[in-house]
């Protein structure tokens, strides 16, 4: 899960999911706020209309009949009371609200509208609940009013009497939460997550394909080009990637052909030179010249092998690694070398047969040449990798030179000298071949003496398409 969240796909998924959920929450909040505002405006308009009608009716009635009319009048959330004078405490600190301003506008200058600041007990909050008999809404005994009171106005009639009206605070206009809300919410989240995942996959899949193609390019520069598909930007990136692959393939081919041509063309003059050196009368001089010529021929031969190691045009095949190692060790033993194979991998690898055989043979020959013997150990590392170790009994390599021995033409004074015939290309060739197979190579000195070369190769199972 953490690896998914650290990936680009996981980050895009989270950003889109949080963005959609935030947008949905903002939309709901705006809709709820608008609903609250509309309910408040409707309440004020309705209360203003009721108060206006009550004021006009009471103003037209004699003072003795007004209380009886108020008893019969339907209140609809407005509480009326006739008073002869207003309490100064109710008028103190009262500010005109939306309802008082609207009511003054509708009644005109004939009536004086005064805002009041009522105490909480002057405006009880009614509560409604459905009747079990007829499902009608009936007024029940109200609970205590909120501490902030309610809005009140007083309208002075023409005869000087005041009609005091208390507008009851509106009940909570938000609907009750349905019992199946968690189910709806879970379904909503699932749909949003599925949509965001589909968008993320559609966006990240081409990038993942480009990343896989770039990774596979190091193993096989001759792999077929990527198909042009997807959006315009993806097609442009794919076209650029295919063009880059073609340029790399052309440059590697030109470099390989140039190096192979140079080393091949040197063979003929070197052969003629050797024939002419045989005619030198001075035996000591002739021997030295022949040794120099032999070293030059070995270097040319290794240069040709280096050029071949960089050529990965040979097709990949599924090989039995145990059979290949047994064949390499058997050939060395038949040649009189002290070589032994220990262990089995019981695995197959995707490899170029000629190149991998050349690499293993080179490592075994180097171990025998510089260490006296070669012990090849094979150990499977799970089901995806196999470890191959080539041990020898030589003097080893100083730690400060272990990284340099993989560079071309690097020779150590104590082992890779002219007398030993080394050219400094053996480990370079081996590294090129191993890296082309998606593996790695390293070396370390053994505590009991000698050098240990360690190869890690992926199995055919790990290279198979998922």
C-alpha positions as CSV (number, residue, x, y, z in Angstrom):
1,X,0.0,0.0,0.0
2,X,2.8,2.4,0.9
3,X,4.6,1.7,-2.4
4,X,1.4,2.5,-4.3
5,X,1.0,5.8,-2.4
6,X,4.7,6.7,-3.2
7,X,4.2,6.1,-6.9
8,X,2.9,8.6,-9.4
9,X,-0.3,6.7,-9.9
10,X,-1.0,6.7,-6.2
11,X,-0.4,10.4,-5.9
12,X,-2.6,11.2,-8.9
13,X,-5.2,8.9,-7.4
14,X,-5.2,10.6,-4.1
15,X,-5.2,14.1,-5.6
16,X,-8.1,13.3,-7.9
17,X,-10.1,11.5,-5.1
18,X,-9.6,14.3,-2.6
19,X,-10.4,16.9,-5.2
20,X,-13.6,15.2,-6.2
21,X,-14.6,14.7,-2.6
22,X,-13.8,18.3,-1.7
23,X,-15.8,19.6,-4.7
24,X,-18.7,17.4,-3.6
25,X,-18.5,18.7,0.0
26,X,-18.3,22.3,-1.2
27,X,-21.3,21.8,-3.5
28,X,-23.3,20.3,-0.7
29,X,-22.3,23.2,1.6
30,X,-23.3,25.8,-0.9
31,X,-26.6,24.1,-1.6
32,X,-27.4,23.8,2.1
33,X,-26.5,27.4,2.7
34,X,-28.7,28.5,-0.2
35,X,-31.5,26.4,1.2
36,X,-31.1,28.0,4.6
37,X,-31.1,31.5,3.1
38,X,-34.2,30.7,1.0
39,X,-36.0,29.3,4.1
40,X,-35.1,32.4,6.1
41,X,-36.4,34.7,3.4
42,X,-39.6,32.7,3.0
43,X,-40.1,32.8,6.8
44,X,-39.6,36.6,6.9
45,X,-41.9,37.1,4.0
46,X,-44.6,34.9,5.4
47,X,-44.3,36.4,8.9
48,X,-44.4,40.0,7.5
49,X,-47.5,39.2,5.5
50,X,-49.2,37.7,8.5
51,X,-48.3,40.6,10.8
52,X,-49.4,43.1,8.1
53,X,-52.8,41.4,7.8
54,X,-53.2,41.2,11.6
55,X,-52.3,44.9,11.9
56,X,-54.7,46.0,9.3
57,X,-57.5,43.8,10.7
58,X,-57.0,44.9,14.3
59,X,-56.7,48.6,13.3
60,X,-60.2,48.3,11.7
61,X,-61.8,46.6,14.7
62,X,-62.9,48.3,17.9
63,X,-60.5,47.9,20.8
64,X,-63.0,45.7,22.7
65,X,-63.2,43.1,19.9
66,X,-59.4,42.9,19.2
67,X,-58.6,40.3,22.0
68,X,-61.3,37.9,20.7
69,X,-60.0,38.2,17.2
70,X,-56.4,37.4,18.3
71,X,-57.7,34.3,20.1
72,X,-59.3,33.0,16.9
73,X,-56.4,34.1,14.6
74,X,-54.0,31.4,13.4
75,X,-50.6,32.2,14.5
76,X,-48.3,30.3,12.1
77,X,-45.2,30.9,14.2
78,X,-46.0,34.4,15.3
79,X,-47.0,35.3,18.8
80,X,-49.3,38.4,19.3
81,X,-50.0,40.4,22.3
82,X,-51.8,43.7,22.7
83,X,-50.2,46.2,25.1
84,X,-51.0,49.8,25.9
85,X,-47.3,50.7,26.2
86,X,-43.9,49.2,25.4
87,X,-41.4,48.2,28.1
88,X,-38.3,50.3,27.9
89,X,-36.1,47.3,28.5
90,X,-37.4,45.7,25.3
91,X,-36.6,48.8,23.2
92,X,-33.2,49.3,24.7
93,X,-30.4,47.9,22.5
94,X,-32.8,46.6,19.8
95,X,-31.6,47.0,16.2
96,X,-33.8,46.8,13.1
97,X,-33.7,43.4,11.6
98,X,-34.8,42.2,8.1
99,X,-38.3,41.5,9.3
100,X,-38.9,44.9,10.9
101,X,-37.5,46.8,7.9
102,X,-39.6,44.8,5.5
103,X,-42.7,45.3,7.7
104,X,-42.1,49.1,7.9
105,X,-41.8,49.2,4.2
106,X,-45.1,47.4,3.6
107,X,-47.1,49.2,6.2
108,X,-45.9,52.7,5.2
109,X,-45.9,55.8,7.3
110,X,-49.4,55.2,8.8
111,X,-48.0,52.8,11.3
112,X,-44.9,53.0,13.5
113,X,-42.8,49.9,13.5
114,X,-40.5,49.5,16.5
115,X,-37.9,46.6,16.8
116,X,-37.8,44.9,20.1
117,X,-35.3,42.9,22.0
118,X,-37.3,40.1,23.6
119,X,-36.2,37.9,26.5
120,X,-36.0,34.1,25.8
121,X,-39.1,33.4,27.8
122,X,-41.1,35.8,25.6
123,X,-40.7,33.7,22.5
124,X,-41.0,29.9,23.2
125,X,-39.9,27.6,20.5
126,X,-42.7,25.3,19.3
127,X,-42.0,21.7,18.3
128,X,-44.0,19.6,15.9
129,X,-44.3,15.9,15.6
130,X,-46.6,13.7,13.5
131,X,-49.8,12.5,15.1
132,X,-50.1,8.7,15.1
133,X,-53.8,8.9,14.2
134,X,-54.0,11.1,11.2
135,X,-50.3,11.9,10.5
136,X,-51.2,15.6,10.7
137,X,-48.7,18.1,12.1
138,X,-49.8,19.2,15.6
139,X,-48.3,21.8,17.9
140,X,-46.9,20.3,21.0
141,X,-45.6,21.8,24.2
142,X,-42.5,23.7,23.2
143,X,-39.1,23.1,24.7
144,X,-37.2,26.0,26.3
145,X,-36.3,28.7,23.9
146,X,-32.7,29.4,22.9
147,X,-30.8,31.9,25.1
148,X,-30.5,34.4,22.3
149,X,-34.3,35.1,22.3
150,X,-36.1,35.8,19.1
151,X,-36.9,38.7,16.8
152,X,-39.7,41.0,17.9
153,X,-41.5,44.0,16.6
154,X,-44.2,46.4,17.9
155,X,-46.6,48.1,15.6
156,X,-48.5,51.1,17.0
157,X,-52.1,51.2,15.8
158,X,-53.9,54.5,14.9
159,X,-55.6,54.6,18.3
160,X,-52.2,54.4,20.1
161,X,-52.4,50.7,21.1
162,X,-49.4,48.5,20.4
163,X,-49.5,45.1,18.8
164,X,-46.4,43.3,19.9
165,X,-45.4,40.3,17.7
166,X,-42.7,37.7,18.5
167,X,-41.5,35.8,15.5
168,X,-40.6,32.3,16.6
169,X,-37.2,31.1,15.5
170,X,-37.5,28.7,12.6
171,X,-37.1,25.0,13.3
172,X,-34.0,23.3,11.9
173,X,-34.5,23.4,8.2
174,X,-32.1,20.6,7.5
175,X,-33.9,17.3,6.9
176,X,-33.3,14.4,9.2
177,X,-30.6,12.0,8.2
178,X,-32.0,8.9,6.6
179,X,-31.2,5.6,8.3
180,X,-29.6,4.2,5.1
181,X,-27.2,7.2,4.7
182,X,-24.1,5.1,5.4
183,X,-25.0,2.8,2.6
184,X,-25.6,5.7,0.2
185,X,-22.3,7.4,1.3
186,X,-20.4,4.1,0.8
187,X,-21.9,3.7,-2.6
188,X,-21.0,7.3,-3.5
189,X,-17.4,6.9,-2.3
190,X,-17.1,3.6,-4.2
191,X,-18.3,5.1,-7.5
192,X,-16.0,8.1,-7.0
193,X,-13.0,5.9,-6.2
194,X,-13.7,3.6,-9.2
195,X,-14.0,6.6,-11.5
196,X,-10.8,8.2,-10.2
197,X,-8.9,4.8,-10.4
198,X,-10.0,4.4,-14.1
199,X,-8.8,7.9,-14.9
200,X,-5.5,7.3,-13.0
201,X,-4.9,4.0,-14.8
202,X,-5.7,5.5,-18.2
203,X,-3.2,8.4,-17.4
204,X,-0.4,6.4,-15.9
205,X,-0.5,3.2,-18.1
206,X,1.3,4.8,-21.0
207,X,4.0,6.2,-18.7
208,X,4.4,2.8,-17.2
209,X,4.8,1.3,-20.6
210,X,7.4,3.9,-21.5
211,X,9.3,3.2,-18.3
212,X,9.2,-0.6,-19.0
213,X,10.4,0.0,-22.5
214,X,13.3,2.2,-21.3
215,X,14.3,-0.5,-18.8
216,X,14.1,-3.2,-21.5
217,X,16.1,-1.1,-23.9
218,X,19.3,-1.7,-21.9
219,X,18.8,-5.4,-22.3
220,X,17.9,-5.5,-25.9
221,X,18.5,-2.4,-28.1
222,X,17.0,-4.3,-31.0
223,X,13.6,-4.8,-29.4
224,X,10.7,-3.8,-31.6
225,X,9.6,-0.1,-31.4
226,X,6.6,0.9,-29.3
227,X,3.2,1.0,-31.1
228,X,1.8,4.5,-31.6
229,X,-1.4,4.7,-29.6
230,X,-3.2,6.8,-27.0
231,X,-3.5,10.5,-26.7
232,X,-1.5,13.0,-28.8
233,X,1.0,13.7,-26.1
234,X,1.6,10.0,-25.5
235,X,2.1,9.5,-29.3
236,X,4.6,12.3,-29.3
237,X,6.5,10.8,-26.4
238,X,6.4,7.3,-28.1
239,X,7.7,8.7,-31.3
240,X,10.6,10.4,-29.6
241,X,11.4,7.2,-27.7
242,X,11.4,5.1,-30.8
243,X,13.6,7.7,-32.6
244,X,16.0,7.6,-29.6
245,X,16.1,3.8,-29.7
246,X,16.9,3.9,-33.4
247,X,19.8,6.4,-32.9
248,X,21.2,4.4,-30.0
249,X,21.0,1.2,-32.1
250,X,22.7,2.9,-35.0
251,X,25.5,4.4,-32.9
252,X,26.2,1.0,-31.1
253,X,26.3,-0.8,-34.5
254,X,28.6,1.8,-36.0
255,X,30.9,1.6,-32.9
256,X,30.9,-2.2,-32.9
257,X,31.5,-2.4,-36.7
258,X,34.4,0.1,-36.4
259,X,36.1,-1.7,-33.6
260,X,35.6,-5.1,-35.2
261,X,36.9,-3.7,-38.5
262,X,40.0,-2.3,-36.9
263,X,40.9,-5.4,-35.0
264,X,40.1,-7.6,-38.0
265,X,42.2,-5.6,-40.4
266,X,45.2,-5.7,-37.9
267,X,45.3,-9.4,-38.1
268,X,46.7,-9.6,-41.6
269,X,49.7,-7.2,-41.1
270,X,50.4,-8.8,-37.7
271,X,50.6,-12.2,-39.3
272,X,53.0,-10.9,-42.0
273,X,55.1,-9.2,-39.4
274,X,55.4,-12.5,-37.5
275,X,56.5,-14.3,-40.6
276,X,59.2,-11.7,-41.2
277,X,60.3,-11.7,-37.6
278,X,61.1,-15.4,-38.0
279,X,63.9,-14.4,-40.4
280,X,65.7,-12.2,-37.8
281,X,69.1,-13.7,-37.3
282,X,69.6,-12.5,-33.7
283,X,67.9,-15.1,-31.6
284,X,67.5,-12.9,-28.5
285,X,66.1,-10.0,-30.5
286,X,63.9,-12.3,-32.4
287,X,62.5,-13.8,-29.2
288,X,61.7,-10.3,-27.7
289,X,60.1,-9.1,-30.9
290,X,57.9,-12.2,-31.1
291,X,56.8,-11.8,-27.5
292,X,55.8,-8.2,-28.2
293,X,54.0,-9.3,-31.3
294,X,52.2,-12.0,-29.4
295,X,51.0,-9.4,-26.8
296,X,49.8,-7.2,-29.6
297,X,47.9,-10.1,-31.2
298,X,46.3,-11.0,-27.9
299,X,45.2,-7.4,-27.4
300,X,43.7,-7.3,-30.9
301,X,41.9,-10.6,-30.2
302,X,40.5,-9.2,-26.9
303,X,39.5,-6.0,-28.7
304,X,37.5,-8.1,-31.2
305,X,35.9,-10.0,-28.2
306,X,35.1,-6.7,-26.6
307,X,33.3,-5.5,-29.8
308,X,31.4,-8.8,-29.8
309,X,30.4,-8.3,-26.2
310,X,28.7,-5.0,-27.0
311,X,26.8,-6.5,-29.9
312,X,23.4,-7.8,-28.6
313,X,21.9,-8.7,-31.9
314,X,21.9,-12.4,-30.9
315,X,18.4,-13.4,-30.0
316,X,17.4,-14.3,-26.5
317,X,16.7,-18.0,-25.7
318,X,15.6,-20.0,-22.7
319,X,18.6,-21.9,-21.4
320,X,19.0,-24.5,-18.7
321,X,21.7,-22.8,-16.5
322,X,22.9,-26.0,-14.8
323,X,23.6,-27.6,-18.2
324,X,25.4,-24.5,-19.4
325,X,27.6,-24.3,-16.3
326,X,28.3,-28.1,-16.4
327,X,29.4,-27.8,-20.1
328,X,31.7,-24.8,-19.4
329,X,33.3,-26.5,-16.4
330,X,33.6,-29.8,-18.2
331,X,35.4,-28.2,-21.2
332,X,37.9,-26.5,-18.8
333,X,38.5,-29.8,-16.9
334,X,39.1,-31.6,-20.2
335,X,41.7,-29.0,-21.0
336,X,43.6,-30.0,-17.9
337,X,42.4,-27.1,-15.7
338,X,41.5,-27.5,-12.0
339,X,37.8,-26.6,-12.2
340,X,34.9,-27.9,-10.1
341,X,31.2,-27.2,-10.2
342,X,29.3,-27.1,-6.8
343,X,25.5,-26.9,-6.4
344,X,22.6,-26.6,-8.7
345,X,20.1,-23.9,-9.5
346,X,17.4,-25.9,-11.2
347,X,16.5,-22.8,-13.0
348,X,16.2,-21.5,-16.6
349,X,17.4,-18.1,-17.7
350,X,16.6,-15.9,-20.7
351,X,20.0,-15.4,-22.3
352,X,22.0,-15.2,-25.5
353,X,23.8,-18.6,-25.5
354,X,27.0,-17.6,-27.2
355,X,27.5,-14.4,-25.2
356,X,26.7,-15.9,-21.8
357,X,29.0,-18.9,-22.5
358,X,31.8,-16.6,-23.5
359,X,31.3,-14.7,-20.3
360,X,31.4,-17.7,-18.0
361,X,34.3,-19.3,-19.9
362,X,36.3,-16.0,-19.6
363,X,35.7,-15.9,-15.8
364,X,36.7,-19.5,-15.3
365,X,39.8,-19.1,-17.4
366,X,40.8,-15.9,-15.5
367,X,40.3,-17.7,-12.2
368,X,42.6,-20.6,-13.3
369,X,45.2,-18.3,-14.9
370,X,45.5,-15.9,-11.9
371,X,44.4,-18.1,-9.0
372,X,45.5,-21.6,-9.9
373,X,42.0,-23.2,-9.8
374,X,38.3,-22.3,-10.2
375,X,35.4,-23.3,-7.9
376,X,32.0,-22.5,-9.4
377,X,29.2,-22.3,-6.9
378,X,25.5,-22.0,-7.8
379,X,22.8,-21.0,-5.3
380,X,19.2,-20.1,-6.2
381,X,18.0,-16.8,-4.6
382,X,14.3,-17.5,-4.3
383,X,12.4,-18.0,-7.6
384,X,13.5,-14.8,-9.4
385,X,17.3,-14.8,-9.2
386,X,20.3,-17.1,-9.2
387,X,23.7,-16.5,-7.7
388,X,26.9,-17.7,-9.3
389,X,30.3,-17.4,-7.5
390,X,33.6,-18.1,-9.1
391,X,36.3,-18.6,-6.5
392,X,40.1,-18.8,-7.0
393,X,43.2,-19.1,-4.9
394,X,45.1,-16.1,-6.2
395,X,46.5,-13.1,-4.3
396,X,43.2,-11.2,-4.6
397,X,42.7,-7.5,-5.6
398,X,43.3,-4.6,-3.3
399,X,40.0,-2.9,-2.3
400,X,41.0,0.4,-3.8
401,X,41.4,-1.2,-7.2
402,X,38.4,-3.5,-7.2
403,X,36.2,-0.9,-9.1
404,X,38.9,-0.1,-11.6
405,X,39.5,-3.6,-12.8
406,X,36.2,-3.5,-14.7
407,X,37.5,-0.6,-16.8
408,X,38.9,-1.4,-20.3
409,X,42.7,-2.0,-20.5
410,X,43.2,-1.7,-16.8
411,X,46.0,-4.1,-15.6
412,X,47.3,-4.7,-12.2
413,X,51.1,-4.9,-11.7
414,X,51.1,-8.1,-9.7
415,X,48.8,-10.2,-11.9
416,X,47.8,-8.6,-15.1
417,X,51.3,-8.1,-16.5
418,X,52.7,-8.7,-19.9
419,X,54.2,-12.0,-18.7
420,X,50.8,-13.3,-17.7
421,X,49.3,-12.3,-21.0
422,X,46.5,-10.2,-19.6
423,X,45.1,-7.3,-21.7
424,X,42.7,-5.8,-19.1
425,X,39.6,-6.5,-21.1
426,X,38.4,-9.8,-19.6
427,X,36.3,-8.3,-16.7
428,X,35.0,-5.5,-19.0
429,X,33.7,-8.1,-21.5
430,X,32.1,-10.1,-18.7
431,X,30.4,-7.0,-17.2
432,X,29.0,-6.0,-20.6
433,X,27.5,-9.4,-21.2
434,X,26.1,-9.8,-17.7
435,X,24.5,-6.3,-17.7
436,X,22.9,-7.1,-21.1
437,X,21.2,-10.0,-19.4
438,X,19.8,-7.8,-16.7
439,X,22.2,-9.1,-14.1
440,X,25.1,-7.7,-12.0
441,X,28.7,-8.6,-11.3
442,X,30.9,-7.8,-8.3
443,X,34.1,-9.1,-6.7
444,X,35.5,-9.3,-3.2
445,X,38.6,-10.8,-1.5
446,X,38.0,-14.1,0.4
447,X,39.0,-14.2,4.1
448,X,40.9,-17.5,3.5
449,X,42.7,-16.0,0.5
450,X,41.8,-15.7,-3.2
451,X,39.1,-13.8,-5.1
452,X,35.4,-14.3,-5.3
453,X,33.5,-13.1,-8.3
454,X,29.7,-12.9,-7.7
455,X,27.2,-12.9,-10.6
456,X,23.4,-12.3,-10.1
457,X,21.2,-13.4,-13.0
458,X,17.4,-13.1,-13.2
459,X,15.6,-16.3,-13.9
460,X,13.4,-16.9,-16.9
461,X,10.3,-16.7,-14.5
462,X,11.1,-13.1,-13.5
463,X,11.5,-12.1,-17.1
464,X,8.3,-13.6,-18.3
465,X,5.5,-11.1,-19.0
466,X,2.9,-10.8,-16.2
